[in-house]
């Protein structure tokens, strides 16, 4: 399992992580709309560098911070 925390400085090496991967867990911050919007970019990256269609799991973290939540359950 690789965790780049979505940081751009790791972008040059993440393409190697996607190659041959059978599953991808995408985690975003429920209190940060940009984090949620960036999920589409990470999905596109995973599809660009992988020759198979991996299973994708989307996880929203920080669900305990109800007052700061920016992403609805819908």
N, CA, C and O atoms as a Tripos MOL2 file, in Angstrom:
@<TRIPOS>MOLECULE
protein
  296   295    74     0     0
PROTEIN
NO_CHARGES

@<TRIPOS>ATOM
      1 N           0.8600   -1.1740    0.0000 N.3       1 UNK1
      2 CA          0.0000    0.0000    0.0000 C.3       1 UNK1
      3 C           0.9030    1.2320    0.0000 C.2       1 UNK1
      4 O           1.8650    1.3170    0.7640 O.2       1 UNK1
      5 N           0.5770    2.1690   -0.8590 N.am      2 UNK2
      6 CA          1.3370    3.4110   -0.9780 C.3       2 UNK2
      7 C           0.4370    4.5790   -0.5880 C.2       2 UNK2
      8 O          -0.7230    4.6400   -0.9930 O.2       2 UNK2
      9 N           0.9730    5.4930    0.1910 N.am      3 UNK3
     10 CA          0.2280    6.6780    0.6090 C.3       3 UNK3
     11 C           1.0350    7.9120    0.2510 C.2       3 UNK3
     12 O           2.0640    8.1920    0.8650 O.2       3 UNK3
     13 N           0.5660    8.6410   -0.7360 N.am      4 UNK4
     14 CA          1.2570    9.8680   -1.1420 C.3       4 UNK4
     15 C           0.6010   11.1060   -0.5500 C.2       4 UNK4
     16 O           1.0930   12.2190   -0.7330 O.2       4 UNK4
     17 N          -0.5010   10.9180    0.1540 N.am      5 UNK5
     18 CA         -1.2380   12.0250    0.7700 C.3       5 UNK5
     19 C          -1.6300   13.0860   -0.2530 C.2       5 UNK5
     20 O          -1.8430   14.2450    0.1050 O.2       5 UNK5
     21 N          -1.7260   12.6970   -1.5250 N.am      6 UNK6
     22 CA         -2.1390   13.6260   -2.5700 C.3       6 UNK6
     23 C          -1.1390   14.7180   -2.8690 C.2       6 UNK6
     24 O          -1.4690   15.6830   -3.5580 O.2       6 UNK6
     25 N           0.0680   14.5900   -2.3700 N.am      7 UNK7
     26 CA          1.0570   15.6450   -2.5450 C.3       7 UNK7
     27 C           1.6550   15.6100   -3.9490 C.2       7 UNK7
     28 O           2.0400   14.5550   -4.4540 O.2       7 UNK7
     29 N           1.7210   16.7710   -4.5560 N.am      8 UNK8
     30 CA          2.2260   16.9020   -5.9270 C.3       8 UNK8
     31 C           3.6930   16.4950   -6.0410 C.2       8 UNK8
     32 O           4.1220   16.0580   -7.1090 O.2       8 UNK8
     33 N           4.4650   16.6270   -4.9760 N.am      9 UNK9
     34 CA          5.8830   16.2840   -5.0730 C.3       9 UNK9
     35 C           6.0990   14.7970   -5.3530 C.2       9 UNK9
     36 O           7.1840   14.4020   -5.7800 O.2       9 UNK9
     37 N           5.0780   13.9700   -5.1160 N.am     10 UNK10
     38 CA          5.1810   12.5450   -5.3970 C.3      10 UNK10
     39 C           4.6150   12.1770   -6.7710 C.2      10 UNK10
     40 O           4.6310   11.0060   -7.1510 O.2      10 UNK10
     41 N           4.1260   13.1480   -7.5050 N.am     11 UNK11
     42 CA          3.4490   12.8840   -8.7770 C.3      11 UNK11
     43 C           4.3400   12.1400   -9.7720 C.2      11 UNK11
     44 O           3.8450   11.3200  -10.5450 O.2      11 UNK11
     45 N           5.6250   12.4110   -9.7640 N.am     12 UNK12
     46 CA          6.5240   11.7720  -10.7330 C.3      12 UNK12
     47 C           6.7090   10.2880  -10.4690 C.2      12 UNK12
     48 O           7.0420    9.5440  -11.3920 O.2      12 UNK12
     49 N           6.5060    9.8380   -9.2550 N.am     13 UNK13
     50 CA          6.7020    8.4180   -8.9560 C.3      13 UNK13
     51 C           5.3990    7.6350   -8.8240 C.2      13 UNK13
     52 O           5.4220    6.4040   -8.8170 O.2      13 UNK13
     53 N           4.2740    8.3200   -8.7200 N.am     14 UNK14
     54 CA          3.0030    7.6010   -8.5370 C.3      14 UNK14
     55 C           2.6130    6.7760   -9.7460 C.2      14 UNK14
     56 O           1.9010    5.7810   -9.6040 O.2      14 UNK14
     57 N           3.0630    7.1640  -10.9420 N.am     15 UNK15
     58 CA          2.7080    6.3890  -12.1290 C.3      15 UNK15
     59 C           3.2100    4.9490  -12.0120 C.2      15 UNK15
     60 O           2.5550    4.0250  -12.4950 O.2      15 UNK15
     61 N           4.3550    4.7540  -11.3810 N.am     16 UNK16
     62 CA          4.8870    3.3960  -11.1840 C.3      16 UNK16
     63 C           4.0180    2.6010  -10.2100 C.2      16 UNK16
     64 O           3.9290    1.3780  -10.3150 O.2      16 UNK16
     65 N           3.3870    3.2770   -9.2790 N.am     17 UNK17
     66 CA          2.5280    2.5930   -8.3090 C.3      17 UNK17
     67 C           1.2780    2.0180   -8.9720 C.2      17 UNK17
     68 O           0.8030    0.9490   -8.5880 O.2      17 UNK17
     69 N           0.7540    2.7190   -9.9530 N.am     18 UNK18
     70 CA         -0.4840    2.2990  -10.6070 C.3      18 UNK18
     71 C          -0.3040    1.0840  -11.5020 C.2      18 UNK18
     72 O          -1.2290    0.2840  -11.6510 O.2      18 UNK18
     73 N           0.8650    0.9340  -12.0970 N.am     19 UNK19
     74 CA          1.0860   -0.1300  -13.0690 C.3      19 UNK19
     75 C           0.8540   -1.5060  -12.4460 C.2      19 UNK19
     76 O           1.5340   -1.9050  -11.5010 O.2      19 UNK19
     77 N          -0.1170   -2.2110  -12.9970 N.am     20 UNK20
     78 CA         -0.4230   -3.5600  -12.5310 C.3      20 UNK20
     79 C          -1.2130   -3.6400  -11.2380 C.2      20 UNK20
     80 O          -1.4420   -4.7350  -10.7250 O.2      20 UNK20
     81 N          -1.6280   -2.5180  -10.7090 N.am     21 UNK21
     82 CA         -2.3950   -2.5470   -9.4530 C.3      21 UNK21
     83 C          -3.7790   -3.1390   -9.7010 C.2      21 UNK21
     84 O          -4.3980   -2.8930  -10.7370 O.2      21 UNK21
     85 N          -4.2440   -3.9060   -8.7540 N.am     22 UNK22
     86 CA         -5.5510   -4.5440   -8.8760 C.3      22 UNK22
     87 C          -6.6180   -3.8140   -8.0760 C.2      22 UNK22
     88 O          -7.8100   -4.0610   -8.2570 O.2      22 UNK22
     89 N          -6.2010   -2.9270   -7.2050 N.am     23 UNK23
     90 CA         -7.1400   -2.1610   -6.4060 C.3      23 UNK23
     91 C          -6.5450   -0.8370   -5.9940 C.2      23 UNK23
     92 O          -5.3430   -0.7290   -5.7500 O.2      23 UNK23
     93 N          -7.3940    0.1690   -5.9180 N.am     24 UNK24
     94 CA         -6.9670    1.5070   -5.5240 C.3      24 UNK24
     95 C          -7.9570    2.0330   -4.5000 C.2      24 UNK24
     96 O          -9.1680    2.0130   -4.7250 O.2      24 UNK24
     97 N          -7.4370    2.5010   -3.3750 N.am     25 UNK25
     98 CA         -8.2620    3.1340   -2.3500 C.3      25 UNK25
     99 C          -7.9870    4.6330   -2.4420 C.2      25 UNK25
    100 O          -6.8620    5.0820   -2.2240 O.2      25 UNK25
    101 N          -9.0150    5.3890   -2.7610 N.am     26 UNK26
    102 CA         -8.9230    6.8410   -2.8650 C.3      26 UNK26
    103 C          -9.5690    7.4430   -1.6190 C.2      26 UNK26
    104 O         -10.7560    7.2370   -1.3650 O.2      26 UNK26
    105 N          -8.7880    8.1800   -0.8540 N.am     27 UNK27
    106 CA         -9.2790    8.7730    0.3890 C.3      27 UNK27
    107 C          -9.3050   10.2840    0.2320 C.2      27 UNK27
    108 O          -8.3250   10.8960   -0.1940 O.2      27 UNK27
    109 N         -10.4350   10.8740    0.5820 N.am     28 UNK28
    110 CA        -10.5530   12.3330    0.5190 C.3      28 UNK28
    111 C         -11.0560   12.8560    1.8610 C.2      28 UNK28
    112 O         -11.5960   12.1080    2.6750 O.2      28 UNK28
    113 N         -10.8680   14.1430    2.0700 N.am     29 UNK29
    114 CA        -11.2400   14.8190    3.3110 C.3      29 UNK29
    115 C         -12.6670   15.3630    3.1750 C.2      29 UNK29
    116 O         -12.9270   16.2100    2.3200 O.2      29 UNK29
    117 N         -13.5800   14.8860    4.0040 N.am     30 UNK30
    118 CA        -14.9710   15.3420    3.9590 C.3      30 UNK30
    119 C         -15.1210   16.8220    4.3210 C.2      30 UNK30
    120 O         -16.1690   17.4200    4.0780 O.2      30 UNK30
    121 N         -14.0830   17.4010    4.8960 N.am     31 UNK31
    122 CA        -14.1270   18.8050    5.3130 C.3      31 UNK31
    123 C         -13.4210   19.7270    4.3150 C.2      31 UNK31
    124 O         -13.2270   20.9120    4.5870 O.2      31 UNK31
    125 N         -13.0440   19.1800    3.1690 N.am     32 UNK32
    126 CA        -12.2870   19.9520    2.1840 C.3      32 UNK32
    127 C         -12.8160   19.6430    0.7780 C.2      32 UNK32
    128 O         -12.5410   18.5780    0.2250 O.2      32 UNK32
    129 N         -13.5630   20.5650    0.2190 N.am     33 UNK33
    130 CA        -14.1770   20.3490   -1.0970 C.3      33 UNK33
    131 C         -13.1310   20.0720   -2.1700 C.2      33 UNK33
    132 O         -13.3500   19.2160   -3.0270 O.2      33 UNK33
    133 N         -12.0030   20.7720   -2.1460 N.am     34 UNK34
    134 CA        -10.9500   20.5550   -3.1500 C.3      34 UNK34
    135 C         -10.4290   19.1240   -3.0780 C.2      34 UNK34
    136 O         -10.1490   18.5170   -4.1110 O.2      34 UNK34
    137 N         -10.2980   18.5910   -1.8970 N.am     35 UNK35
    138 CA         -9.8530   17.2020   -1.7310 C.3      35 UNK35
    139 C         -10.8090   16.2580   -2.4590 C.2      35 UNK35
    140 O         -10.3710   15.3260   -3.1330 O.2      35 UNK35
    141 N         -12.0990   16.4980   -2.3220 N.am     36 UNK36
    142 CA        -13.1160   15.6860   -2.9920 C.3      36 UNK36
    143 C         -13.0540   15.8650   -4.5090 C.2      36 UNK36
    144 O         -13.1400   14.8900   -5.2550 O.2      36 UNK36
    145 N         -12.9050   17.1020   -4.9620 N.am     37 UNK37
    146 CA        -12.8470   17.3780   -6.3930 C.3      37 UNK37
    147 C         -11.6080   16.7690   -7.0360 C.2      37 UNK37
    148 O         -11.6490   16.3950   -8.2080 O.2      37 UNK37
    149 N         -10.5230   16.6620   -6.3050 N.am     38 UNK38
    150 CA         -9.2860   16.0830   -6.8230 C.3      38 UNK38
    151 C          -9.3790   14.5780   -7.0520 C.2      38 UNK38
    152 O          -8.5160   14.0060   -7.7180 O.2      38 UNK38
    153 N         -10.3970   13.9350   -6.5180 N.am     39 UNK39
    154 CA        -10.5700   12.4900   -6.7090 C.3      39 UNK39
    155 C         -10.6380   12.1630   -8.1980 C.2      39 UNK39
    156 O         -10.0680   11.1610   -8.6300 O.2      39 UNK39
    157 N         -11.3170   12.9780   -8.9830 N.am     40 UNK40
    158 CA        -11.4120   12.7370  -10.4280 C.3      40 UNK40
    159 C         -10.0280   12.7310  -11.0850 C.2      40 UNK40
    160 O          -9.7700   11.9400  -11.9920 O.2      40 UNK40
    161 N          -9.1490   13.6110  -10.6240 N.am     41 UNK41
    162 CA         -7.7910   13.6550  -11.1700 C.3      41 UNK41
    163 C          -7.0270   12.3750  -10.8400 C.2      41 UNK41
    164 O          -6.3140   11.8370  -11.6880 O.2      41 UNK41
    165 N          -7.1760   11.8930   -9.6200 N.am     42 UNK42
    166 CA         -6.4760   10.6710   -9.2080 C.3      42 UNK42
    167 C          -7.0180    9.4490   -9.9630 C.2      42 UNK42
    168 O          -6.2620    8.5390  -10.3030 O.2      42 UNK42
    169 N          -8.3160    9.4370  -10.2170 N.am     43 UNK43
    170 CA         -8.8890    8.3360  -11.0080 C.3      43 UNK43
    171 C          -8.3260    8.3770  -12.4320 C.2      43 UNK43
    172 O          -7.9450    7.3440  -12.9830 O.2      43 UNK43
    173 N          -8.2760    9.5520  -13.0130 N.am     44 UNK44
    174 CA         -7.7290    9.6980  -14.3660 C.3      44 UNK44
    175 C          -6.2700    9.2540  -14.4090 C.2      44 UNK44
    176 O          -5.8580    8.5850  -15.3560 O.2      44 UNK44
    177 N          -5.4920    9.6150  -13.4020 N.am     45 UNK45
    178 CA         -4.0920    9.1850  -13.3310 C.3      45 UNK45
    179 C          -3.9900    7.6740  -13.2650 C.2      45 UNK45
    180 O          -3.1610    7.0700  -13.9450 O.2      45 UNK45
    181 N          -4.8310    7.0660  -12.4490 N.am     46 UNK46
    182 CA         -4.7700    5.6090  -12.2910 C.3      46 UNK46
    183 C          -5.1220    4.9050  -13.5870 C.2      46 UNK46
    184 O          -4.5470    3.8610  -13.8970 O.2      46 UNK46
    185 N          -6.0510    5.4510  -14.3460 N.am     47 UNK47
    186 CA         -6.4520    4.8430  -15.6140 C.3      47 UNK47
    187 C          -5.3980    5.0450  -16.6990 C.2      47 UNK47
    188 O          -5.2270    4.1980  -17.5750 O.2      47 UNK47
    189 N          -4.7000    6.1610  -16.6330 N.am     48 UNK48
    190 CA         -3.6840    6.4710  -17.6420 C.3      48 UNK48
    191 C          -2.4820    5.5240  -17.5370 C.2      48 UNK48
    192 O          -1.9030    5.1510  -18.5570 O.2      48 UNK48
    193 N          -2.1060    5.1380  -16.3300 N.am     49 UNK49
    194 CA         -0.8930    4.3630  -16.1380 C.3      49 UNK49
    195 C          -1.1250    2.8820  -15.8500 C.2      49 UNK49
    196 O          -0.1740    2.1610  -15.5520 O.2      49 UNK49
    197 N          -2.3580    2.4210  -15.9330 N.am     50 UNK50
    198 CA         -2.6400    1.0240  -15.6390 C.3      50 UNK50
    199 C          -3.2610    0.3730  -16.8610 C.2      50 UNK50
    200 O          -4.1590    0.9390  -17.4840 O.2      50 UNK50
    201 N          -2.7860   -0.8120  -17.2050 N.am     51 UNK51
    202 CA         -3.3180   -1.4970  -18.3780 C.3      51 UNK51
    203 C          -4.4970   -2.4110  -18.0430 C.2      51 UNK51
    204 O          -5.0590   -3.0500  -18.9320 O.2      51 UNK51
    205 N          -4.8690   -2.4730  -16.7770 N.am     52 UNK52
    206 CA         -6.0590   -3.2150  -16.3590 C.3      52 UNK52
    207 C          -6.9840   -2.2580  -15.6140 C.2      52 UNK52
    208 O          -6.5700   -1.1690  -15.2160 O.2      52 UNK52
    209 N          -8.2080   -2.6580  -15.4310 N.am     53 UNK53
    210 CA         -9.1780   -1.8240  -14.6990 C.3      53 UNK53
    211 C          -9.1890   -2.2730  -13.2370 C.2      53 UNK53
    212 O          -9.8170   -3.2800  -12.9090 O.2      53 UNK53
    213 N          -8.5040   -1.5390  -12.3550 N.am     54 UNK54
    214 CA         -8.4770   -1.9500  -10.9590 C.3      54 UNK54
    215 C          -9.7940   -1.6390  -10.2410 C.2      54 UNK54
    216 O         -10.5420   -0.7560  -10.6600 O.2      54 UNK54
    217 N         -10.0610   -2.3510   -9.1870 N.am     55 UNK55
    218 CA        -11.1990   -2.0520   -8.3230 C.3      55 UNK55
    219 C         -10.8640   -0.7530   -7.5960 C.2      55 UNK55
    220 O          -9.7490   -0.5780   -7.1050 O.2      55 UNK55
    221 N         -11.8320    0.1510   -7.5290 N.am     56 UNK56
    222 CA        -11.6110    1.4280   -6.8490 C.3      56 UNK56
    223 C         -12.5500    1.5270   -5.6510 C.2      56 UNK56
    224 O         -13.7380    1.2200   -5.7440 O.2      56 UNK56
    225 N         -11.9950    1.9600   -4.5350 N.am     57 UNK57
    226 CA        -12.7790    2.1770   -3.3240 C.3      57 UNK57
    227 C         -12.6100    3.6370   -2.9420 C.2      57 UNK57
    228 O         -11.4850    4.1250   -2.8300 O.2      57 UNK57
    229 N         -13.7110    4.3320   -2.7430 N.am     58 UNK58
    230 CA        -13.6840    5.7420   -2.3630 C.3      58 UNK58
    231 C         -14.0270    5.8540   -0.8840 C.2      58 UNK58
    232 O         -15.0580    5.3550   -0.4350 O.2      58 UNK58
    233 N         -13.1490    6.5170   -0.1290 N.am     59 UNK59
    234 CA        -13.3220    6.6470    1.3190 C.3      59 UNK59
    235 C         -13.2750    8.1230    1.6940 C.2      59 UNK59
    236 O         -12.3410    8.8370    1.3290 O.2      59 UNK59
    237 N         -14.2850    8.5700    2.4190 N.am     60 UNK60
    238 CA        -14.2790    9.9260    2.9570 C.3      60 UNK60
    239 C         -13.8490    9.8680    4.4090 C.2      60 UNK60
    240 O         -14.4850    9.1970    5.2220 O.2      60 UNK60
    241 N         -12.7600   10.5740    4.7420 N.am     61 UNK61
    242 CA        -12.3060   10.5620    6.1330 C.3      61 UNK61
    243 C         -12.7260   11.8290    6.8720 C.2      61 UNK61
    244 O         -13.2270   12.7780    6.2680 O.2      61 UNK61
    245 N         -12.5180   11.8310    8.1560 N.am     62 UNK62
    246 CA        -12.8880   12.9220    9.0700 C.3      62 UNK62
    247 C         -14.4040   13.0460    9.2240 C.2      62 UNK62
    248 O         -14.9230   14.1490    9.4000 O.2      62 UNK62
    249 N         -15.1070   11.9290    9.1570 N.am     63 UNK63
    250 CA        -16.5650   11.9450    9.2940 C.3      63 UNK63
    251 C         -17.0070   12.3420   10.6970 C.2      63 UNK63
    252 O         -18.1740   12.6670   10.9120 O.2      63 UNK63
    253 N         -16.0820   12.3160   11.6510 N.am     64 UNK64
    254 CA        -16.4160   12.7070   13.0160 C.3      64 UNK64
    255 C         -16.5020   14.2240   13.1750 C.2      64 UNK64
    256 O         -17.0370   14.7040   14.1740 O.2      64 UNK64
    257 N         -15.9920   14.9740   12.2250 N.am     65 UNK65
    258 CA        -16.0120   16.4410   12.2950 C.3      65 UNK65
    259 C         -17.2770   16.9740   11.6190 C.2      65 UNK65
    260 O         -17.2140   17.6270   10.5770 O.2      65 UNK65
    261 N         -18.4040   16.6870   12.2210 N.am     66 UNK66
    262 CA        -19.7200   16.9790   11.6310 C.3      66 UNK66
    263 C         -19.8960   18.4650   11.3180 C.2      66 UNK66
    264 O         -20.4270   18.8110   10.2630 O.2      66 UNK66
    265 N         -19.4700   19.3220   12.1960 N.am     67 UNK67
    266 CA        -19.6600   20.7740   12.0070 C.3      67 UNK67
    267 C         -18.8260   21.3260   10.8540 C.2      67 UNK67
    268 O         -19.2230   22.3100   10.2300 O.2      67 UNK67
    269 N         -17.6830   20.7150   10.5580 N.am     68 UNK68
    270 CA        -16.8110   21.2110    9.4920 C.3      68 UNK68
    271 C         -17.0540   20.5440    8.1460 C.2      68 UNK68
    272 O         -16.4280   20.9130    7.1520 O.2      68 UNK68
    273 N         -17.9410   19.5830    8.1010 N.am     69 UNK69
    274 CA        -18.1870   18.7940    6.8840 C.3      69 UNK69
    275 C         -18.6310   19.6860    5.7260 C.2      69 UNK69
    276 O         -19.5280   20.5170    5.8700 O.2      69 UNK69
    277 N         -17.9750   19.4930    4.5590 N.am     70 UNK70
    278 CA        -18.2930   20.2600    3.3510 C.3      70 UNK70
    279 C         -18.9070   19.3790    2.2620 C.2      70 UNK70
    280 O         -19.4650   19.8950    1.2930 O.2      70 UNK70
    281 N         -18.8080   18.0630    2.4120 N.am     71 UNK71
    282 CA        -19.3050   17.1180    1.4200 C.3      71 UNK71
    283 C         -20.4990   16.3750    2.0200 C.2      71 UNK71
    284 O         -20.3920   15.7590    3.0800 O.2      71 UNK71
    285 N         -21.6250   16.4420    1.3320 N.am     72 UNK72
    286 CA        -22.8210   15.7570    1.8520 C.3      72 UNK72
    287 C         -22.7230   14.2640    1.6200 C.2      72 UNK72
    288 O         -21.8970   13.8090    0.8300 O.2      72 UNK72
    289 N         -23.5470   13.5080    2.2910 N.am     73 UNK73
    290 CA        -23.5630   12.0510    2.1290 C.3      73 UNK73
    291 C         -24.0470   11.6630    0.7390 C.2      73 UNK73
    292 O         -23.6670   10.6110    0.2240 O.2      73 UNK73
    293 N         -24.8640   12.4810    0.1390 N.am     74 UNK74
    294 CA        -25.3580   12.2000   -1.2060 C.3      74 UNK74
    295 C         -24.2300   12.3070   -2.1940 C.2      74 UNK74
    296 O         -24.4370   12.1060   -3.3910 O.2      74 UNK74
@<TRIPOS>BOND
     1     1     2 1
     2     2     3 1
     3     3     4 2
     4     3     5 am
     5     5     6 1
     6     6     7 1
     7     7     8 2
     8     7     9 am
     9     9    10 1
    10    10    11 1
    11    11    12 2
    12    11    13 am
    13    13    14 1
    14    14    15 1
    15    15    16 2
    16    15    17 am
    17    17    18 1
    18    18    19 1
    19    19    20 2
    20    19    21 am
    21    21    22 1
    22    22    23 1
    23    23    24 2
    24    23    25 am
    25    25    26 1
    26    26    27 1
    27    27    28 2
    28    27    29 am
    29    29    30 1
    30    30    31 1
    31    31    32 2
    32    31    33 am
    33    33    34 1
    34    34    35 1
    35    35    36 2
    36    35    37 am
    37    37    38 1
    38    38    39 1
    39    39    40 2
    40    39    41 am
    41    41    42 1
    42    42    43 1
    43    43    44 2
    44    43    45 am
    45    45    46 1
    46    46    47 1
    47    47    48 2
    48    47    49 am
    49    49    50 1
    50    50    51 1
    51    51    52 2
    52    51    53 am
    53    53    54 1
    54    54    55 1
    55    55    56 2
    56    55    57 am
    57    57    58 1
    58    58    59 1
    59    59    60 2
    60    59    61 am
    61    61    62 1
    62    62    63 1
    63    63    64 2
    64    63    65 am
    65    65    66 1
    66    66    67 1
    67    67    68 2
    68    67    69 am
    69    69    70 1
    70    70    71 1
    71    71    72 2
    72    71    73 am
    73    73    74 1
    74    74    75 1
    75    75    76 2
    76    75    77 am
    77    77    78 1
    78    78    79 1
    79    79    80 2
    80    79    81 am
    81    81    82 1
    82    82    83 1
    83    83    84 2
    84    83    85 am
    85    85    86 1
    86    86    87 1
    87    87    88 2
    88    87    89 am
    89    89    90 1
    90    90    91 1
    91    91    92 2
    92    91    93 am
    93    93    94 1
    94    94    95 1
    95    95    96 2
    96    95    97 am
    97    97    98 1
    98    98    99 1
    99    99   100 2
   100    99   101 am
   101   101   102 1
   102   102   103 1
   103   103   104 2
   104   103   105 am
   105   105   106 1
   106   106   107 1
   107   107   108 2
   108   107   109 am
   109   109   110 1
   110   110   111 1
   111   111   112 2
   112   111   113 am
   113   113   114 1
   114   114   115 1
   115   115   116 2
   116   115   117 am
   117   117   118 1
   118   118   119 1
   119   119   120 2
   120   119   121 am
   121   121   122 1
   122   122   123 1
   123   123   124 2
   124   123   125 am
   125   125   126 1
   126   126   127 1
   127   127   128 2
   128   127   129 am
   129   129   130 1
   130   130   131 1
   131   131   132 2
   132   131   133 am
   133   133   134 1
   134   134   135 1
   135   135   136 2
   136   135   137 am
   137   137   138 1
   138   138   139 1
   139   139   140 2
   140   139   141 am
   141   141   142 1
   142   142   143 1
   143   143   144 2
   144   143   145 am
   145   145   146 1
   146   146   147 1
   147   147   148 2
   148   147   149 am
   149   149   150 1
   150   150   151 1
   151   151   152 2
   152   151   153 am
   153   153   154 1
   154   154   155 1
   155   155   156 2
   156   155   157 am
   157   157   158 1
   158   158   159 1
   159   159   160 2
   160   159   161 am
   161   161   162 1
   162   162   163 1
   163   163   164 2
   164   163   165 am
   165   165   166 1
   166   166   167 1
   167   167   168 2
   168   167   169 am
   169   169   170 1
   170   170   171 1
   171   171   172 2
   172   171   173 am
   173   173   174 1
   174   174   175 1
   175   175   176 2
   176   175   177 am
   177   177   178 1
   178   178   179 1
   179   179   180 2
   180   179   181 am
   181   181   182 1
   182   182   183 1
   183   183   184 2
   184   183   185 am
   185   185   186 1
   186   186   187 1
   187   187   188 2
   188   187   189 am
   189   189   190 1
   190   190   191 1
   191   191   192 2
   192   191   193 am
   193   193   194 1
   194   194   195 1
   195   195   196 2
   196   195   197 am
   197   197   198 1
   198   198   199 1
   199   199   200 2
   200   199   201 am
   201   201   202 1
   202   202   203 1
   203   203   204 2
   204   203   205 am
   205   205   206 1
   206   206   207 1
   207   207   208 2
   208   207   209 am
   209   209   210 1
   210   210   211 1
   211   211   212 2
   212   211   213 am
   213   213   214 1
   214   214   215 1
   215   215   216 2
   216   215   217 am
   217   217   218 1
   218   218   219 1
   219   219   220 2
   220   219   221 am
   221   221   222 1
   222   222   223 1
   223   223   224 2
   224   223   225 am
   225   225   226 1
   226   226   227 1
   227   227   228 2
   228   227   229 am
   229   229   230 1
   230   230   231 1
   231   231   232 2
   232   231   233 am
   233   233   234 1
   234   234   235 1
   235   235   236 2
   236   235   237 am
   237   237   238 1
   238   238   239 1
   239   239   240 2
   240   239   241 am
   241   241   242 1
   242   242   243 1
   243   243   244 2
   244   243   245 am
   245   245   246 1
   246   246   247 1
   247   247   248 2
   248   247   249 am
   249   249   250 1
   250   250   251 1
   251   251   252 2
   252   251   253 am
   253   253   254 1
   254   254   255 1
   255   255   256 2
   256   255   257 am
   257   257   258 1
   258   258   259 1
   259   259   260 2
   260   259   261 am
   261   261   262 1
   262   262   263 1
   263   263   264 2
   264   263   265 am
   265   265   266 1
   266   266   267 1
   267   267   268 2
   268   267   269 am
   269   269   270 1
   270   270   271 1
   271   271   272 2
   272   271   273 am
   273   273   274 1
   274   274   275 1
   275   275   276 2
   276   275   277 am
   277   277   278 1
   278   278   279 1
   279   279   280 2
   280   279   281 am
   281   281   282 1
   282   282   283 1
   283   283   284 2
   284   283   285 am
   285   285   286 1
   286   286   287 1
   287   287   288 2
   288   287   289 am
   289   289   290 1
   290   290   291 1
   291   291   292 2
   292   291   293 am
   293   293   294 1
   294   294   295 1
   295   295   296 2
@<TRIPOS>SUBSTRUCTURE
     1 UNK1         2 RESIDUE 1 A UNK
     2 UNK2         6 RESIDUE 1 A UNK
     3 UNK3        10 RESIDUE 1 A UNK
     4 UNK4        14 RESIDUE 1 A UNK
     5 UNK5        18 RESIDUE 1 A UNK
     6 UNK6        22 RESIDUE 1 A UNK
     7 UNK7        26 RESIDUE 1 A UNK
     8 UNK8        30 RESIDUE 1 A UNK
     9 UNK9        34 RESIDUE 1 A UNK
    10 UNK10       38 RESIDUE 1 A UNK
    11 UNK11       42 RESIDUE 1 A UNK
    12 UNK12       46 RESIDUE 1 A UNK
    13 UNK13       50 RESIDUE 1 A UNK
    14 UNK14       54 RESIDUE 1 A UNK
    15 UNK15       58 RESIDUE 1 A UNK
    16 UNK16       62 RESIDUE 1 A UNK
    17 UNK17       66 RESIDUE 1 A UNK
    18 UNK18       70 RESIDUE 1 A UNK
    19 UNK19       74 RESIDUE 1 A UNK
    20 UNK20       78 RESIDUE 1 A UNK
    21 UNK21       82 RESIDUE 1 A UNK
    22 UNK22       86 RESIDUE 1 A UNK
    23 UNK23       90 RESIDUE 1 A UNK
    24 UNK24       94 RESIDUE 1 A UNK
    25 UNK25       98 RESIDUE 1 A UNK
    26 UNK26      102 RESIDUE 1 A UNK
    27 UNK27      106 RESIDUE 1 A UNK
    28 UNK28      110 RESIDUE 1 A UNK
    29 UNK29      114 RESIDUE 1 A UNK
    30 UNK30      118 RESIDUE 1 A UNK
    31 UNK31      122 RESIDUE 1 A UNK
    32 UNK32      126 RESIDUE 1 A UNK
    33 UNK33      130 RESIDUE 1 A UNK
    34 UNK34      134 RESIDUE 1 A UNK
    35 UNK35      138 RESIDUE 1 A UNK
    36 UNK36      142 RESIDUE 1 A UNK
    37 UNK37      146 RESIDUE 1 A UNK
    38 UNK38      150 RESIDUE 1 A UNK
    39 UNK39      154 RESIDUE 1 A UNK
    40 UNK40      158 RESIDUE 1 A UNK
    41 UNK41      162 RESIDUE 1 A UNK
    42 UNK42      166 RESIDUE 1 A UNK
    43 UNK43      170 RESIDUE 1 A UNK
    44 UNK44      174 RESIDUE 1 A UNK
    45 UNK45      178 RESIDUE 1 A UNK
    46 UNK46      182 RESIDUE 1 A UNK
    47 UNK47      186 RESIDUE 1 A UNK
    48 UNK48      190 RESIDUE 1 A UNK
    49 UNK49      194 RESIDUE 1 A UNK
    50 UNK50      198 RESIDUE 1 A UNK
    51 UNK51      202 RESIDUE 1 A UNK
    52 UNK52      206 RESIDUE 1 A UNK
    53 UNK53      210 RESIDUE 1 A UNK
    54 UNK54      214 RESIDUE 1 A UNK
    55 UNK55      218 RESIDUE 1 A UNK
    56 UNK56      222 RESIDUE 1 A UNK
    57 UNK57      226 RESIDUE 1 A UNK
    58 UNK58      230 RESIDUE 1 A UNK
    59 UNK59      234 RESIDUE 1 A UNK
    60 UNK60      238 RESIDUE 1 A UNK
    61 UNK61      242 RESIDUE 1 A UNK
    62 UNK62      246 RESIDUE 1 A UNK
    63 UNK63      250 RESIDUE 1 A UNK
    64 UNK64      254 RESIDUE 1 A UNK
    65 UNK65      258 RESIDUE 1 A UNK
    66 UNK66      262 RESIDUE 1 A UNK
    67 UNK67      266 RESIDUE 1 A UNK
    68 UNK68      270 RESIDUE 1 A UNK
    69 UNK69      274 RESIDUE 1 A UNK
    70 UNK70      278 RESIDUE 1 A UNK
    71 UNK71      282 RESIDUE 1 A UNK
    72 UNK72      286 RESIDUE 1 A UNK
    73 UNK73      290 RESIDUE 1 A UNK
    74 UNK74      294 RESIDUE 1 A UNK
